Amino acid sequence: MGPSFRYSKKVLTFYKHEKDKDEMKTLTPQLFLSMKQYTKEQFTKDVISGIIVAIIALPLSIALALASGVTPEQGLYTAIIAGFVISFLGGSRVQIAGPTAAFATIVAGIVAKNGMDGLIVATIMAGIILVIMGLLKFGNLIRFIPYTITTGFTFGIAVTIVIGQIKDFLGLTYPAGTATVETMDKLKAIIANIGTFNIKALIVGAVSLAILIIWPKFKSLDKIPPSLIAVIVSVLMVKFIGPLKDVNTIGSLYTIKKGLPGVSVPSVNMDMILTLLPDALTIAVLAGIESLLSCVVSDGMIGSRHKPNMELVAQGAGNIVSALFGGIPATGAIARTAANVKNGGRTPIAGMVHSVTLLIVLVVLMPYAAWIPMPAIAAILFIVAYNMSGWREMVNLVKHSPKSDTLVLLTTMVLTVVFDLVVAIEVGIVMAALLFLKRMADVTEVRSWKYIGENIDENNDPESINLKKVPDKTLVYEIIGPMFFAAADKFMDIHMESDVKVVIIRMRGVPAMDISALRSLKNIHNVCKKRGITMVLSHVQEQPKSMMEKAGFAAEVGEDNFCANIDAALAYAQEIVG
């Protein structure tokens, strides 16, 4: 039994010893660490999960390849090769990598302007950049890209995917020579040729879309991917319903190849490198952001912690190898990773099984992919775009964020759709930096000092933390400085022992916070609720309190759990622990 009280001053910081121990393993793949306590039971779960995820990934990989302006099999090359390498070398236990919707627009643009050789070179360059970022321990720097920017360009990418698939969904016909590289060109072409829509294509697409929407509502069938059912039903419709037989299929537009290709090394010159460097940087940044976001999500699902720098190295290596075999850019796929976790996958073996399963499909079943109707592919991509858009989070951010955050978010979204991702990220980061500087200037104040000779007894100051009696089973953390996107991850380093009943977060030194920091605070509160811990906030200043109230977080925490000062917070904690 511990002491009845302790005198302490805990501040929000890393536990140095633990951090140093972790750093020693930073560039050790999770596969090697997982094998130390591996069991037959876990192997069985990993194999089953890997096969299920492969079934999910099959139609998605084909669909995303077509959306990217490349052949269907190239999507599978990516999922097989990049997926295997990233699982083998990765810094996450459960990450599933492959082609994702985030790359579709930028890849299509590169292929249209520079051909496949250009895409291979850009992807290899992006892979090299990612490896360098990992080796230089840049994994933690991804946090400097604000949440508003990632939300904005993710929603923008979703919009571009939807616009890009309307043609196949409606069965539109374009005149020869119609420009459809840029998103706005695609939108103009749709409007100009909307009268050419094909009712047969629309029927196939609508049925596929209905299956994709309705199927997940049947919980008893959630083990069977709705995309697979949609593909099977649409194939049967086109094959056996006479009037629908002239609906475009993958085979009517593309030549299907089975088996893995040989290594392809394009000729490279300095002009090509300089031309493709901005695209390579965009691919690298996007791959880094999406993969690490996926890792963060999966960490929360399995109670683990990924190694960001090792994950960047793995992403880089996977993209380099994949590109040499004709693949497209790859990164961690949040939906497939979540499916892996839900089906029992807990080690990188599951991701490797997923790749091997897709390889078998590629070698044996690939010719049958020619039967898949294009409207069904479009319907699948509509759902992919909807799921990645995060429109609810977007609406929530617009409602509750400061005007400056909202401006960054909307600007990034619009620029992604109207121009491209490179412009959107560049402008978004510059805007976020400038507005952040303004926010920090607005909250800076100059105050006159209080001297000890002015009848001030420091020991009786209710805001002094020196030699305060802290109740048993209570932790006190103090946050000093502005809470904003670049520091948001630090707030997750609050460690809670198993017997803790109350966590006090002292916020006297927090003059301002943004939506990213509030999100991190919400995550801490969620962890506390799950563990039956009461979170108490002490001396919350005006701007943070206003944001909490506006976002509904103050009501979630409960007004009783806001205390005016540290003495009041400690007294309240004593009441709780008894």
C-alpha positions, 0 to 999 in steps of 0.5 A, spaced: 500 500 500 502 506 497 503 512 502 496 516 503 499 522 500 505 525 496 508 531 494 509 532 487 510 537 481 508 533 475 509 537 468 507 534 461 513 531 459 517 525 456 519 520 461 526 520 458 528 513 460 523 510 456 524 514 451 531 513 450 529 505 450 524 506 445 529 510 441 534 504 441 529 500 437 526 506 433 529 503 426 527 495 428 521 493 424 515 491 428 515 484 425 522 482 428 519 484 435 513 481 434 516 474 433 519 474 440 512 472 443 509 469 437 504 463 438 500 458 433 494 461 435 496 468 433 498 465 426 492 462 425 488 469 426 493 473 422 492 468 416 485 468 416 485 476 417 490 476 411 485 472 407 479 477 408 483 483 407 486 481 401 478 479 398 477 487 400 483 489 397 482 486 390 476 490 387 479 496 391 486 495 388 483 494 381 478 500 382 484 505 384 488 503 379 483 505 373 482 511 377 489 513 377 490 512 369 493 505 369 492 498 368 488 494 373 493 489 374 498 495 376 493 496 382 495 489 384 502 489 383 502 495 388 498 491 393 502 485 392 509 488 392 509 494 396 504 491 401 509 485 402 515 490 403 511 495 408 509 489 412 516 486 412 519 492 414 514 497 417 513 500 424 506 498 425 504 491 427 497 491 423 498 496 417 496 494 411 499 498 405 497 498 398 494 503 393 489 509 396 484 514 393 489 519 396 494 518 390 489 517 384 488 524 382 496 526 382 498 519 379 493 520 373 496 527 372 503 524 372 501 519 367 498 523 362 503 528 362 509 524 363 507 517 361 509 511 365 516 512 365 515 519 369 510 515 374 516 510 375 521 515 376 517 520 381 515 514 385 522 512 386 524 519 388 518 519 393 521 512 396 528 515 396 525 521 400 521 517 405 527 513 406 531 519 408 526 522 412 525 516 416 533 515 417 533 522 419 528 521 424 523 526 421 517 521 423 515 526 428 515 532 424 509 530 420 505 533 426 507 540 423 502 539 418 495 542 421 489 537 422 485 543 418 490 542 412 489 534 412 482 534 412 481 539 407 485 536 402 482 529 404 475 532 402 478 535 396 481 529 393 474 525 395 471 530 390 476 529 385 475 522 385 467 523 385 468 527 379 472 523 375 468 517 376 461 520 373 463 519 366 463 511 367 457 511 372 453 514 367 456 511 361 457 518 358 461 518 351 466 524 349 468 526 343 475 524 340 480 529 343 476 531 349 481 534 355 480 530 361 487 530 365 485 536 370 479 535 375 476 542 372 477 539 365 473 533 367 467 537 370 467 541 363 466 535 359 461 532 364 457 538 363 458 538 355 456 531 354 451 530 359 446 528 354 450 522 352 448 518 358 447 511 357 441 508 361 444 501 361 450 503 365 446 507 370 442 501 371 448 497 373 452 503 377 445 504 381 444 497 383 452 496 385 451 502 389 445 500 392 449 494 394 455 497 397 450 502 401 445 496 403 449 490 405 453 493 411 447 494 414 446 487 415 451 485 421 450 478 420 454 479 413 459 484 415 465 478 414 463 479 406 466 485 403 460 489 400 465 491 394 466 483 392 458 482 392 457 488 388 462 486 383 459 479 382 452 482 381 454 487 376 458 481 372 452 477 372 447 482 370 452 484 364 453 477 362 446 474 363 441 480 362 441 481 354 440 489 354 446 490 359 451 486 355 454 492 351 455 496 358 463 497 358 467 492 362 474 493 364 476 488 358 473 492 353 477 498 355 483 494 357 488 489 356 488 484 362 495 481 364 496 475 369 503 474 373 508 479 375 512 483 370 519 484 370 523 489 373 523 496 369 528 501 369 526 507 365 532 512 362 533 518 367 536 525 365 536 531 370 531 535 366 526 529 368 528 529 375 527 536 376 520 536 372 518 530 377 521 533 383 515 537 386 510 531 384 515 526 388 515 531 394 508 531 394 507 523 393 512 522 399 509 527 404 502 524 402 504 517 403 508 519 410 501 523 412 496 517 410 501 512 413 502 515 420 495 517 420 493 510 419 498 508 424 495 512 429 488 510 428 490 502 429 494 504 435 488 506 438 484 500 436 490 495 439 493 499 444 500 499 441 505 504 439 508 504 432 515 507 430 514 512 425 521 513 423 521 505 421 514 506 418 517 512 413 523 507 411 518 501 410 514 506 406 520 508 402 522 501 400 516 499 398 514 504 393 521 504 390 521 496 389 513 497 387 515 502 382 521 498 379 515 492 378 510 497 374 506 499 381 503 505 383 505 509 389 502 506 396 501 508 403 498 505 409 490 504 407 486 506 414 480 502 412 484 495 410 488 496 416 482 497 420 479 491 417 485 487 419 485 489 426 477 487 426 479 480 424 484 478 429 490 481 425 496 483 430 502 482 427 505 484 420 504 476 418 497 478 416 499 484 411 504 479 408 499 474 408 494 479 404 500 480 399 501 473 398 493 471 397 493 477 392 499 474 388 495 467 387 489 471 385 493 475 380 496 469 377 490 464 377 484 469 376 486 475 373 483 474 366 476 474 370 477 481 372 476 483 365 468 481 366 467 487 371 463 493 369 466 500 369 459 502 372 461 498 378 468 500 379 465 507 379 460 505 384 466 502 388 470 509 388 464 513 390 463 509 396 471 510 397 471 517 396 465 518 401 468 514 406 475 518 406 471 525 405 470 525 413 465 530 411 462 529 418 468 531 421 469 537 416 462 540 418 464 539 425 470 543 424 467 549 420 462 549 426 467 549 432 473 552 429 476 559 429 475 562 423 482 562 421 482 554 422 476 554 417 479 559 412 485 554 411 481 548 411 476 551 405 482 554 402 486 547 401 479 543 399 478 548 394 485 549 391 485 541 391 479 541 386 481 547 382 488 546 381 492 540 384 495 537 391 501 540 390 498 547 390 493 546 396 499 543 401 503 549 399 498 554 400 495 551 406 501 550 410 503 558 408 496 560 411 496 556 417 503 558 419 501 566 418 495 565 421 498 561 427 503 567 428 497 572 428 494 568 433 500 567 438 501 575 437 494 576 439 494 572 446 501 575 448 501 580 454 505 584 458 504 584 465 507 588 471 511 584 476 508 582 483 514 583 488 514 579 495 514 585 499 507 587 496 504 582 502 504 576 498 505 570 501 507 565 496 505 559 500 498 561 501 497 563 493 492 558 491 495 558 484 502 556 487 504 548 486 510 548 491 509 543 496 502 541 495 498 535 498 496 531 492 491 526 494 492 518 493 491 515 486 491 522 483 496 525 478 497 532 476 500 534 470 501 542 468 501 544 461 505 550 459 504 554 453 499 555 447 496 548 445 496 548 438 497 543 432 505 542 432 504 540 440 498 536 439 501 530 440 505 531 446 498 531 450 498 524 449 504 523 453 500 523 459 501 516 463 496 513 467 498 508 472 493 502 473 490 505 480 489 512 478 482 515 480 483 522 478 487 526 473 488 533 474 490 537 468 493 544 470 492 549 464 493 556 468 499 557 463 495 555 456 493 562 453 490 559 447 489 552 443 486 550 436 482 545 434 488 540 433 489 540 441 482 540 443 482 533 439 488 531 443 485 533 449 478 529 447 482 523 446 485 523 453 478 524 456 476 518 452 482 514 455 480 516 462 472 514 461 474 507 458 479 506 465 474 509 470 478 515 471 475 522 472 479 528 468 479 535 472 481 541 469 484 547 473 484 554 471 482 554 464 483 560 461 478 564 457 480 562 449 481 555 451 474 555 455 470 558 450 473 553 444 471 547 449 464 550 450 463 551 443 465 544 441 461 541 446 467 538 450 466 542 456 459 539 457 462 532 455 467 533 461 462 536 466 462 543 469 463 540 476 470 538 473 472 545 471 476 548 477 478 555 478 485 553 481 489 548 483 487 548 491 480 547 489 482 541 484 486 538 489 480 538 494 475 536 489 480 530 487 480 528 495 473 528 495 473 523 489 478 518 492 475 519 499 
